[in-house]
Amino acid sequence: MRNLLVAQTASWLRVTPLLCALALGAGCSGVLGDPYDIGEGGKNPTEEPAGVTVAPHLRFPRLSHAQWERTIVDLFQLNSPTGLSASFTPDPLGGKAFDNNEAALQVTPGLWADYQRAAEEVALLVTSNPTLLANILPTDLPTDPQAKKQAFLTAFGKRALRRPLTSDELGQFGKVFDAAPALDQGADPFIAGVRLTIEAFLQSPYFVYRPELGFVPRPDGTIALSDYEVATRLSYALWGTMPDDQLFSAADAGKLTSPSGVEAEAKRLLADPRARETLVSFHDQLYDAEQYIAIDKSVTAYPNFDPAIGPDMRKELSMFVDHVLFTEGGGLAELLTSRTTFVNARLAEVYGLPTSGLTNETFTQVDLPEAERSGLLTRVGFLAWKGTKSQPDSILRGVFINRRILCQELGDPPAAAMGAMLGDEATNREKVTTLTGKGTCGETCHGKYINPAGFALEHYGALGEYRTEDNGFPINAADTFPFESGAKSYNGAAEFSQIAADEEQTHRCYTRFWLEYLYGRDRKTEDAALIAKVADVSQNGGSVTDLVVALVTSPSFLSRPVEVQP
């Protein structure tokens, strides 16, 4: 790494405390100038509905590794990802549901070094390939060296930092550009300058982070994000990458100052295939589908078990979600109750469907038996993941439903339960009840919340196959769950899923997770009214895209409170 770049980019990247302090100070001067002076009074998007409060969030959220990778692809118009982020220092999620949660995204010394290395490799890749180099140069590039440099820095800098550069920034990046020929002797001076400034841009805090530096408060105690901040926030929420040219144009024209302008762009972005990937990824992470890949079962209980079925299960979930959201235009109710899915030969066998004409390479759309299957909770991927090698795991199934479907708070297991093992009772349900049911140390949590939810899935074995008997005894999948609206009884997964699909509690839980995903942060107390408002859209038949649009057009998405701290 060249000494000049080390010195300059090191001062830029070690910024979490420094940049935040400067940005909160008088005039909000950042390290490279003040690109967010929005004028006295700021902007005035539509006020938040009564009772809804704008919650605090970090003003400097870092790009996740996946967002970094997609941004590099779009910034340089690459045909495929570089794969460099796979070697980045991992982000410890610490129990967070999503990989874009701001609380988990820090720049550690190891990651700083990763960014430096990646910046060098990307810069070399692009400037060594005439086609890639041409992709980032203005089409009307001047011939005069100084004008040529300025044209490149202005055009590329706007895309790299996701807003126009200030005159101070143009000057500082210009100095980096001018220093390049001496550091890269023998190279074309212009290409050397492009290479070095690419390295600098990719290590700038304004690239690595998504700063929100506006500072003029409105009468309601909030600060509107600038057009470019809104464009960036919207693009990363719906596409997981930088804004495209049309979104930049909307920001240039000041069209993102109101929810109506944002709504128009949000709907455009949602119609793009990149949004399909993002919305499917939300469900992949919410339902921990990555865990399906490592599913393993006993060859005694399942002599035909093929480990390749794990990736099949994950693909089935993605195809099912994509079908419900984009083919049917459905919402949470459809996700919980639809019998449509997609199978290959391996999956069809587990579902008990005919395998004639099917292969393991091709997936076919099917409707599952009405008496046996209903929505996400009856798909074999989830059921097999929440199963031991030979038996269903009613406890883990129940915990998952409480935490990810109903957002029911669960306490920690009592000390007396640590290391407890299921007994030798005749059926799985009897074993779980004896260990954790009424009269045991787990009565309050297990007996009331976990077991009733898990027992609704008792008809499904360790691989997710449907069964009517357990160890020769008839399956009992009936129980009662204390929903927030009142206790509801059911017999089996289909009835439980339908009740859950009708419950406000379920829609509020689903909306909460969408808010965390789109906003890139944990839910806050101030979010309660907004979550309730948008959950009502979902419960009353709104599609998932309706829910998403409602969240990204809320001033909670377009503003920040004055009191927010970095």
Protein Blocks (a to p, Z undefined) as FASTA:
>chain_A
ZZklmmmmmmmmmmmlmmmmmmmmghiiafkocfkbgbghiaadddddehiacddddfbb
ccdfklmmmmmmmmnopabdehlmmmgccddekhpabfkbfklmccdfklmmmmmmmmmm
mmmmmmmpmklmmmmpcfklcfblklmmmmmmmmmmmmmnopacdfklmmmmmmmmmmmm
mmmghiafklmmmmmmmmmmmmgfklmpccdfbfbdcfkopacddfklmmmmmmmmmnop
acdfklmmmmmnopambfklmmmmmmmmmmpmklmmmmmmmmmmmnommmmmmgccdfkl
mmmbcfklmmmmmmmmmmmmmmmmmmnopafklmmmpcbdcddfklmmmnopafehiafk
bccdddddfklggcjklcfklmmmmccfkbccfklmmmmmmmmmnopacddddfklgopa
cdfbfblklmmmmmmmghiaklmmmmmmmmmmmmmmmmpcfkopacfbeehiacdfbdcd
ddfkbpcddedjklmmmmmmmpmklmmmmmmmmmmmmnopacdfklmmmmmmmmmmmmno
pafklmmmmmmmpfklmpccfklcZZ
